[in-house]
Every structure is written in structure tokens, then in C-alpha cells.
Amino acid sequence: MLRATIGTALVVAILRLGGTPAFAADNPPTYNHDVGPILNNKCANCHRPNQVAPMTLLTFKDVRPWAKAIKAKVAAHEMPPWFADPQFGKFANDPSLSDHEIATIVRWVDAGAPEGAGPAPAETRFSKGGWSHPSGRDPDYVIEFPIDWQIPAEGETPNFNLYTPMPFSDARLVEATQVRPGNYRATHHITTGLVNLPPGMKLGTGPAWPGGPVVDYVPVPDAAAPADPAKTQGADRNRTVGEAEDADVSRARASGFGPYIPGVGADVARAGQAREIRGDLFKYIVWNLHYQATGEPETARPAIGIWWAPKQETKVVRSLSLRESTSEGRQLVAPPPGSVGKDDTTKQVGQGLNPLLDPIPPNDANWTVTGVGAFQNDATIQSLFLHMHVRGKDVTFLLTYPDGREEILLRVPNYKFDWQFEYQLAQPLKVPAGSTVKAIARYDNSRANKLNPAPSKQVYWSEQSWDDMFLISVKYTQDDGGQIATGNQ
């Protein structure tokens, strides 16, 4: 009640200062004319069936029971969720409400949340299958995981990998992809990658992890493999895990079809751009799956949606991972003498993490990790992405030009584990070769962090939510040599 009162007082003060037009006392806002269009435009993408939000807000009947809660959340700027500091950068996917929209919702609730006369607002078009492409189109192609995964009501499920065949054997350009979890409640994350099985292995039946349930879709020894599997490696450039590869192949392997993490929907390229999926290089999709018990038995069957890019000259979107020791797959900072390597079992190093990072100390409220990546060619930055767990506190992205000039691209002063966005620049930013992007992330492992499960313990870098991660990247297009023609129909 106190929060709502403060929010109402704030809106009234804005109105008195002339910041937004006020409604007459005898002519309050209505759902049909004023509030419904706002909710359809800014809220319905998440607040619809089979999505991450807990309730549907598509019609007046849906919305009316939640009117007071909606008022409290929007007046406090808690909904729609958005965490970029408005002082730095403008972002195309910012769902924040304007002062006028907030004032409209508050006055509507204070007036009793009337439906109003006239027709209901036209509902925003959404995919019938629950996909999140902004056009409302269903995917052109869907790769569904072939089995239902059973999640027990209690206990810990480790992070694990299962594999399915790639459904096409050529290079494809995609306008958009989306990984849907099949169960939002129990899914911590899903990432996808592209791989080939090591020589002498095939896809078969075995434990999903050591001691785990026996399922199909795991690599097992192939008794029919030739004695010298190296002789079977032809000139098709197919790669296996651990084999040396160039930077372009490394990027293709890591990107896959993208991730599912809370807050992420369809990954849509800008007009004239696309991402490349290399079915000509890789024969399998690796699904990295992480589920968490909810207190009830759960079932999940994830799926990948693909929207093909139109057949035209298209610029390919690349990804630059901001790790401390690499830049676009090249060594940037030499490892310190005597540093811990990957074979040291005292450190838990999660997927894609830097094995040189030290654990976060107990009770440290401002543990800082800095990642840096350098552009080898003239490039145009498209978006910024960050992923941490519950100790994540804040992140700042700093661009440094070759002449030493610096610019803050994005600051997230209050990171939220439940809402993780890819921050899409409203205007893509051209940067010359030799520019670097630095991500400075702070972690709070103290008692002041209300989400901290164990302030007195060291925090290792791994996949479980009580561990933590530093996965931060920049999406960009290369300004020269980045044009290729799609082969899609």
C-alpha cells in the first residue's frame, strides 16, 4: 500500500508540473480507449499463455482482477522490466513506459478500472504456437527435442548435454531463431551449439551424466568404427570437439541456435542482416540443459524455432565474447606464470568460462571481473549481452577507440537474474579496427544481497545458480568482407 501511495503521489506531482496531460475528473481513462492499447503494446508479449509471466493480460477480463497490482508495479517502475541506465545509450527493445502511460494506468485504477464504451482494442498479433517473433509469425522450421524430459520434484539435476542430428547439411542464413524451454517454471537455462562427434563415437543410448538416467541421444563408442578413425576425416572441414579450428568455425560452433534464459525470446536480426547456421560443417546439435526442482514433478520438451532469411545480399551478424584472455578466439592477454589450467580439479569452470578466473571470496560485496574484446576489422556494433547468476550486481560496457577516446555503451546498475536481456542499440554504432569493448562486472557475495544463498562460502564459476558465471558478448557486423548471398529459398 505504501509503495502504491508513493507512486500515485509521484504521478500527481508530474501532472501538476505539466509534464503530461491530465484527464478530467469526470472523464477518466478507460481500458478500451486508453489502457488496453498500452498493455497490448508493452506487456502482452510476456503476459500471454505459455510464456514466462505468471498471468495473461490480453483482454479486459484478464486485466481487471490485477488492476491494483499493475498500478503498484508500473508506478514503482518495476514493470515492464528494464535495467539499462537511461543516461547511457538508447535501445530498440526498451519496453519502459512513458510518464504519460504510467499516469494513465494510475488514474484508470484510481477511477475503478472502468472498461469503457466502444470496441475493445485490437489484440496484438502473436504466434499461435507461442513463439515470440515480433511479426507474430510462427517459425518456418521447428526442431523439436525428440523426448519429454522428466524433472523430479526434489533434488539437484546437474547441467548435462544431449545431442540430436542436424536436420540440414548446408549453410543456412536465418533471420531469427528462438529456443523455447517447453517448461518455463523448471528451466534454468538451455544453450545450443553445433558439434561433430569424436572419431570412434556414435549417437546411442547411455547415461545422460555419470550415474544419471539412461537415455538416447548421448555419444557412445562405435564398435563398427575403423581402427584408424583419422583416415575417415575427409576434406569437408567437419570438426570434432578439441580439434584446432579457425575463428569463423569456432564462432559457428559456439553460436548454434542461441540460448533460452529468463527474459530472452526470439533473436531477430535487423533488416538486411542474418545469422549463419553451418550445417555444412557440423552434423549434430548439442543441447546443454539445466533444470531445477520446483517441488512438483515436471516435464519439459524444448524446441528450436527458425525463421529463414530472405534470399538477398545479407550481412552476417557475428559475436565477440568479452573474455579476459581472448579476442575473437585469439590470445589477447598472456596467462600469468603458474596459473591454474583446465586440468586443475580444484576449480569448477562452467561452459564458456575463463579457467583463469579466481573464485569470488566469502562476504565480498564488490568482487570485480573485467572482460575485454578487440575488433580486428572495422565493425558495426548491434547489441550487448550479459549473463550472471544471483551474485551479479552491476555491469558497465566501455568502448575505447584506437585514439584513446572512451564511451559508455551500457550500464546496468541493478542486474536481475530473472530478467536477462540482449540490449539492442537503437542506432548501430560503427567502430574502427583496433577498438576494444570492456565489460566491468561486479558481484555481491555479502549478506546485503538478499538472493545470496551462502555469503560465507567461496563462489565458483559453473552452471548451477548457486555458482556464478561471466558470459558477456557483443554482436556486430563486419564492415568489409561481410556480405554474402543466402542460399535459402
C-alpha positions, 0 to 999 in steps of 0.5 A: 500500500505504501509503495502504491501511495508513493507512486500515485503521489509521484504521478500527481506531482508530474501532472501538476508540473505539466509534464503530461496531460491530465484527464478530467475528473469526470472523464477518466481513462478507460481500458478500451480507449486508453489502457488496453492499447498500452498493455497490448503494446508493452506487456502482452508479449510476456503476459500471454499463455505459455510464456514466462509471466505468471498471468495473461493480460490480453483482454479486459477480463484478464486485466481487471482482477490485477488492476491494483497490482499493475498500478503498484508495479508500473508506478514503482517502475518495476514493470515492464522490466528494464535495467539499462541506465537511461543516461547511457545509450538508447535501445530498440527493445526498451519496453519502459513506459512513458510518464504519460502511460504510467499516469494513465494506468494510475488514474484508470485504477484510481477511477475503478478500472472502468472498461469503457464504451466502444470496441475493445482494442485490437489484440496484438498479433502473436504466434499461435504456437507461442513463439515470440517473433515480433511479426507474430509469425510462427517459425518456418522450421521447428526442431523439436527435442525428440523426448519429454524430459522428466524433472523430479520434484526434489533434488539437484539435476546437474547441467548435462548435454544431449545431442540430436542430428542436424536436420540440414547439411548446408549453410543456412542464413536465418533471420531469427531463431528462438529456443523455447524451454517447453517448461518455463517454471523448471528451466534454468537455462538451455544453450545450443551449439553445433558439434561433430562427434569424436572419431570412434563415437556414435549417437546411442543410448547411455547415461545422460551424466555419470550415474544419471538416467539412461537415455538416447541421444548421448555419444557412445563408442562405435564398435563398427568404427575403423581402427584408424578413425583419422583416415575417415576425416575427409576434406569437408572441414567437419570438426570434432570437439578439441580439434584446432579450428579457425575463428569463423568455425569456432564462432559457428560452433559456439553460436548454434541456435542461441540460448533460452534464459529468463527474459530472452525470446526470439533473436531477430536480426535487423533488416538486411542482416542474418545469422549463419547456421553451418550445417555444412560443417557440423552434423549434430546439435548439442543441447546443454540443459539445466533444470531445477526442482520446483517441488512438483514433478515436471516435464519439459520438451524444448524446441528450436524455432527458425525463421529463414532469411530472405534470399538477398545480399545479407550481412552476417551478424557475428559475436565477440565474447568479452573474455579476459584472455581472448579476442575473437578466439585469439590470445589477447592477454598472456596467462600469468606464470603458474596459473591454474589450467583446465586440468586443475580439479580444484576449480569448477569452470562452467561452459564458456568460462575463463579457467583463469578466473579466481573464485569470488571470496566469502562476504565480498560485496564488490568482487570485480571481473573485467572482460575485454574484446578487440575488433580486428576489422572495422565493425558495426556494433548491434547489441550487448549481452550479459549473463550472471547468476544471483551474485551479479550486481552491476555491469558497465560496457566501455568502448575505447577507440584506437585514439584513446577516446572512451564511451559508455555503451551500457550500464546496468546498475541493478542486474536481475537474474530473472530478467536477462536481456540482449540490449539492442542499440537503437542506432548501430554504432560503427567502430574502427579496427583496433577498438576494444569493448570492456565489460566491468562486472561486479558481484555481491557475495555479502549478506546485503544481497538478499538472493545470496544463498551462502555469503560465507562460502567461496563462489565458483564459476559453473552452471548451477545458480548457486555458482556464478558465471561471466558470459558477456558478448557483443554482436556486430557486423563486419564492415568489409568482407561481410556480405554474402548471398543466402542460399535459402529459398 
